[in-house]
Amino acid sequence: MKRKTTEEERALFRKHIDEARPLKAAAPKSKKPAPGLPVAKRMEETKKKLDGNTAEKLRRGQLAPGARIDLHGLTEAAAHGALLSFLSGARARGIRLVLVITGVGNPKDQDSAEWMRSRYGILKGMVPRWLNEKRFALLSSGSAPAHRRHGGDGALYVYLRKKG
């Protein structure tokens, strides 16, 4: 027998679906690199680092994220798609700083468990790698570990490029 969903559950579902809606024009318009440049060189041109002032404010937890996504419980493939969609949507809404919650991964008291072979969570290791992929690099201008008040080791700030 199926159980009925509550109005609170429906509202929460609608909130999350509305926030992660993919947009038509996710990639920003950018200058085309000179023809013949290797892919790695093109990536360097699109990926800019955070300026010192912004990086310092992030380190101190002085900037409040405009949106957040929690990737707990998602598979690697689902988390990849959800993160790309979330970052595209946040950038389209003009949000500059988002919080990506990955979780800290492997609890210390279960290090010896057979099913917990990695040193830390898969998503904690994969999200920084994904941010270097071309589709993500076009959306973000940098990332930094989150301050303790925003999740510490289990979260990451992503600074998005200006809408253009």
Secondary structure by P-SEA (a helix, b strand, c coil): cbbbbcaaaaaaaaaaaaaaccccccccccccccccccaaaaaaaacccccaaaaaaaaacccccccccccccccaaaaaaaaaaaaaaaaaacccbbbbbcccccccccccccccccccccccccaaaaaacaaaaacccbbbbbccccccccbbbbbbcccc
